[in-house]
Amino acid sequence: MILSIESSCDDSSIAITEIATKKLVYHKKISQELEHSVYGGVVPELASRLHAEALPKILEECKGWFGQLKAVAVTNAPGLSVTLVEGVTMAKALSLTLKIPLIGVNHLKGHIYSLFIGKETQFPLTVLLVSGGHTQVIEVENLARMETVMRTMDDSFGESFDKVAKMMGLGYPGGPVIEKLALGGDRERYPFPIPLQKRGEMAFSYSGLKNAVRLAVEEGSEADYPDIAASFEHIATEHLFRKLRKYFKTRPPKRFAIVGGASANRYLRGRIEELLSPYGAELLLAELQYCSDNAAMIGRIAVDLYEAGAFTSIAELHSAPKSDF
């Protein structure tokens, strides 16, 4: 079995995964959303302190499996430096105490493996990763070959939802709040500009849209918020839709997946299904409980890394906040 730790942002999580079957044996996550909501976003120092309290409490529940552990895996990149170090420190301590190897895990690759918790991988596939910090399209051949072919130039899809919610004073995280508010709104009322519509870059951008929404919020009232939310959600998703449609003209999809915290958005899922329909492409989605940051996805990729012998020495295991693949 492998014990995995996730502390890249504001979720403290530990999981235990059986190597032979890929079965998730144990998983627990303690969210910090309530503590950060009063600030409208994650406060790194507060998140670090809360991880220091939560992770040992979760680990206490895992002691019964210590004798069966073959490795300990931990997210070490990317993320917030002060929160990553909490997980990395715990992983190193466990490695030394239990005399088991370490596996450093890239958080973004972990999100891709959220699709395969408790099951075998299905490669190759094209992945849209949408989260609070990342928006990118990745061509995945296998565990060792993953190439980012499109990424955001500024704000991410999920981050833009958080910032729009903050403009309206709706708290954090913004994704679920905006999605719920948009259900009662008119998506056509506010003709917000579609980012990069007249530019050829194969990339994403949300800073301009975010500014257009800010002006609408300042000029409107709370009665307008459902329409603003609905119009924003529509344009934010339409931007992804159009860029992906253009990309598919050169590389038609056969198997496509959406991962990351923002992949739980139902409107986005519906539009992607619409986009894939003409190609007859298969759509892969993680279970809703595994869309946001969690240790289960870290444990799942750790199984493949373990079988590949991809271990990390204690001296080499460092947190890397800005790391990509």
N, C-alpha and C positions, 0 to 999 in steps of 0.2 A: 504494500500500500504506500501511497505518497500523501504526505500532509502538505497542503498548499496554503499560502498566506497572501492576502490582497489588502494593500493600504495605500494605493496610489493617489487617492483623493479624500473623500469624506465617508467612505464605507469601510468598516472594519469587518473582515471576513476570513474565515478559515474553513477548509474542506478536507476531507479524506477520500481518496479515490483508489479503488482496487485496480491494480495494474493489468491483470489478466483479462478482466471483463469490461474495463472502462466504467464500471458501475460506481456511482456516487454513493458512498457509504455514509458520509456525514457532511452536513453543510449548515453553516450559521453565519448570518450577516447582521451587524448592528449599524443602523443608519444614523447619520448625524444631521439629517435634514432639519429637524426641529430646532437644533441649536444654531444652525447657520441661517435659518429663514429670517430671523430678525435683522440680519445684516444684508439680506438680498443677494447673498452669494457666499461661497466658501471662504472662510478666514483661515489661512494655512496654519498659523500658530495654534489656534483653537482646535483645528482638526488633528494636529499632531498630539496635542494633550489628550484628546478624547481617544485616539488610537492607543496611547500608552495605558489608558484605563480599560478599554474594551478588549483588546487582543489577549491579554493574560486571562481574562475571565472566560473567553471562548476556549482558549487553549486548555484550561483546566478540565473542560468537558471531554477533551480528546485523549487524556492520559491513558485510558484503557486500551488504546490502539498503539501506544508507543513501541511496544515490543514487536509489532508487525510491520513497522515502517521501514521502507527500503531507501527513501530519500525525502528531503524536504525541499519544496519549491516555493519561490517567492517572486512577486512582481518587483522588478528593480528598475524598470524604465517603460515608458516615460511617466511623468506625474509630478506631483509637488515634492520638492526635495525633502522638506521636513516631515512629510508623511511616509514617503518611500523608506526613509531610514528606519522608521519604527518597525516595519515588516522585515527589512533586511537584517536588522540587529537581532530580532527574534529568531529568524531562520539560521543565522550563524551560530547562535547559542544552542539551538536544537541540534545542529549538525555536529558541534563539538561534544555536546553532552551524550547524544545517542550514537555517536560515531557512524553517521550516515552521510552520504554525499549531498551536495547542494545543487539545485537547478535554478538558475536565474531565468526569469520569464519576461519577455516583452509584452507589456499590457495590451498593445494593439493586436498582436498575434493571438493573445488570449481571447479577445473578443471574437475573432474568427472561429476559434474552437468552442465558443459558446453554442455553436450550431450542433456540436457532436458530443455533448455531455451524455454519457451512458450509451454511446453508440459508436460505430466506426465512422471514419472520415469519408467524405465524398469529394474527391478532387479529380480534375481541376474545376475551378469555379471562379466567377467574377464576383467581387464583394464590394458593396457600398457600406462604408463605415461612417456612421453618423453618431456623434457623441457630443458631450459638452466642450471638448477640446479639439476634436478632429472631425473633418469631413474629407473623405478621400475614396477613390476607387482603386481597388487592388486586384491584380490578376494573380491568382494563387494556383501554382502548378502542384506543389506539395509542401511539406513542412519546411524544406530548405529553400524553396524558390517562391518568393512572394515579391511582386513588383508594384509599386504605387504608380499609377498612370495618370491620375488626376488628384488634385488636392485643393483646399481653400487657399485663397490669397490673403485672407484676413480672418474675420470671425468664422466660427463653425456654425453648422445648422443648429445644433443643440444650444450653443452659446447664444445665438440670436434669440431663441425662445426665452432663455433666462433673462436676457437684457430687456426684451419687450415686456415681460412680466414685471420686471423691476420698475420700468417706466410707469406702469399702471399701479404700482404699489401692491402687487398681488403676491409677493413673497417668492421664496425659492424652495424647490426647483421650479422653473417656469414652464417646462414642457407639458406636464399633465394639466396645469392650470390653464394655459393658453388653449390646449386641445379641448378641454371641457367648455371653456368660454366660447370657443369658435362654433360649437355645435348649435348655439342659438343665434348665430350671426349671419349676415349677408356677405358672401365671399366676393361679390361683384361691386359692392358699394365703393370701396376705396381702390382705385386703379394704381396701386403701387408699382414702381418700375421693376421690371424683371432684370436682375443683375446680369451684366455682360451680354445683354441681348444682341448688341450689334458688334460684338468683338469676337474674334476667332479663337481666343485662348481656350484650351481644354482645361478649365479650372473653374473653381467656384468662388463666390464673393458675397458677403452678407452685410458689409459695412454700410453701403449705400441704401439698401433696403431698410436697415435698422434706423438710419437717419430719417428716412421718409416716414416711418412709423412714429418716430419721436415727434415730428411736426404735427402729425394727425392727432396724437395724444394731447399735445399742448393746446391745440386749437379746438378740440372736442371736449366732451364731458363723459362721465362714467356711463351714461346711457348709450354712448357710442362704442364702448369697449368691446361688446360682442362682435360688432361689424368689423372693427379694427382688427381684432384677433382672428376672425375668419378670413379676412382679406389678406392679412399677413401670412397666415398658415398656407393659404392657397398659393401665393406668389413664392414663398420660400420653397415650397414643394415643386412648383412649376419650374423654378430655376434648375433643380436637380433633374427633373423630368426632361427638360429640353437638352441639357448637356449630355445626359445619358443617351438620349435618342440620337444625338449627333455621333456619339462614340460608337453606338451600335451599328451605324452605317458602315464603319470600317472593320468592326469586330463584333459580329452578331453573337448574342449570348446563347449558351446552351444550358448552363446552370448558373443561377444568379442568387445572391444572398444579401440580406440587409442585416447588419449587426451594430451594436453600440446602444447606449441608453435611449437615443432618440428613435431607434428602430421600432420602439413600442407604439409610435404614433400611427393610429389607424388610418388617417387620411393619407399619409405617406405610403403605407402598405397597399392601400387601394389603388393609388396612382401607379405604383410600380407594377402591380398585377396587370393593370391596363396597358402599360408600356411593353411588358413581356409577351402579352397575348399573341401578337402577330408572328412572333418567333417560335411559339410553342415551347418556350424555355421553362425549365423547372425553377420555382422560387423556394428557397430555403430560408426559414425563419427560426430564430431561437425561441424557446419558451419565454413568455413575458417575464417570469421571475429571474431569468438569466440575461436579460437585455442590458441592464445596468451593471456596474462593476460588481464582481463577485469572485470568490475563491474557487468556485466549482469550475469555471472556465480555465483558471490557472492550473488547476489540478488535471484537467483533461489534456491540455497541451503538454503538461509535464510528463504524462504517461508516454507520449510519443517521443519526447526528448530523452526520457529515461531509456527507452528501448533503442534509441539511436546512440546512446552513450554520451549525450551532450551535457556533461556535468560542468559545474563552475567551481573553481577553488575558492576558499575563503578569502584569499588575498586578492583574487580577481573580481569578486562580487562587490560591486559598488552601485549606488543609486545613480541613475542618469536621467535627470528631469526632462531634458530636451531631446532624448534619443528617438530616432525613427526606427524602421525595421533594421 
